[in-house]
Amino acid sequence: MEAEGRENHSGYMIKKEKETGSVLKAGKKIIFLDIDGTLVSAMAPPSALAASAVRAARANGHKVFLCTGRNMPIIGDDILSIGFDGVIASAGSHVEAEGRVLLDSLLEEETIQECLDVFHAQGMFCRIETPDGIYTDPQMEKLLRMTHPGPENSELIRMQKEIEAGILIQPYEKYPKKGAYKICFTSKSLEAVERSRELLGERFDYAVHAYADSSSCYNGEIIPKENGKERGMEMVCGYYGARMEDTVAFGDSMNDYGMMKAAGMGVAMGNACEELKRIADAVCGSVWEDGVYYALRGMKLA
């Protein structure tokens, strides 16, 4: 079937190749894996055990999806080469199953600029993630280099490691202004974050990542309420004719919160933030202990 496009009420483009894929077999699960702090640690390549767990689960007839805040350009080949049935990227704004694009939802540029105005008025710095790349305020890199995040803030650690690894992140002045999947933010003040939430919170879910009492940098992201990782999971379940009860989700940070609550089985990593552990159905070992591998083995999925 040829791809079809239609606009939803927000003007986003939803692309569908066909309504459903192969039906999920009885007793099989759809497994959703966050990347940073879950499948991999601090931009490191996946461990041999993590990769083997994914392959074994698929060989056993389960479907395995990446479910990440990363946009597609920065999901490395070292991760994709493991082999997955699909991916939910940009915290739910881009969804693929078996090579078919189920959703590609860009925020309109007018909305992007409105959000940037709110953040900048509060002295916050922004990172704009698009289909083609990442664009940031120049002050963000300086702030990232100065801060010392705790091990439970995998998102802030990843952004620091991207700088060290030389991943191409362009200045805002090169941003093409054609819409974006999401906006991440950093702030020296938690009060500034809360003031921005008062203005944007009706339209966006705020994922404010773990921070210590002595934090000099607060970071997070805004996710359109109609998207989110859990919405991507629902689309994948619809594609396979499966129920949300058939899903297992692994995560570690606050952009996994909706995913964990929606999953049939939500598993928090041992290194996850406390807010996530409180709502999880189970807590496995940390990413450094190959928690995903041992949990999937223990659940007899891999």
Buried (B, 14 or more C-beta within 10 A) or exposed (E): EEEEEEEEEBEBBBBBBEEEBEEBEEEBBBBBBBBBBBBBBBBEBBBEBBBBBBBBBBEEEBBBBBBBBBBBBBBBEEBEEBEBBBBBBBBBBBBBBBEBBBBBBBBBBEBBEBBBEBBEEBEBBBBBBBBEBBBBBEBBBEBBEEBEBBBBBBBBBBBBBBBEEEBEBBEBEEBEEEBBBBBBBBBBEEEBBBBBBEBBEEBBBBBBBBBEEEBEBBBBBBBBBBBBBBBBBBBBBBBBEBEBEBBBBBBBBBBBBBBBEBBBBBBBBBBBBEBBBEEBEBBBBBBBBBBBBBBBBEBEBB
